[in-house]
Amino acid sequence: MNHVIAKYFEPSPGDGDAAGHSGSARLLPWANADGNPCYLVGDGTGYVSRIADSVECLQLDMADGLLGHAEDMLACPQVTSPELRFLARGLTDALRDVRRIAESRGARLPAPDQGLGEGEDRGGAVAGPARPRCPLSSSGTA
């Protein structure tokens, strides 16, 4: 994947460029060559946002598949230590990806209303930016 693309900004409709964009920065699901996080400023509808949505869906689907594989391996008494270490490495990588997705999506949630007291109902679901829908995985879950 070309990490240089994350340096660019997605212009909002009607903007000539994103220099004065007021949108928040999105943590992308990949890092640059040095391992540092990549961010994207935009309205969430551009090309890079769609690529990031696709990568997130792929990462979540892979984590789901690995979790199923882990359950199968842990139920097998003949599993060797090297196999378990390999599984642990895969689970660690998947957990890191899922945590990064959660951080990215959580940072884009709207701030809670300041006027509500402890335990008061909002009167429905919190409105926020639309989240990408991942296609159903092989296990039948999203």
Secondary structure, 3 states (H helix, E strand, C coil): CCHHHHHCCCCCCCCCCCCCCCCCEEEEEEECCCCCEEEEECCCCCHHHHHHHHHHHHHHHHHHHHHHHHHHHHCCCCCCHHHHHHHHHHHHHHHHHHHHHHHHHHHCCCCCCCCCCCCCCCCCCCCCCCCCCCCCCCCCCC
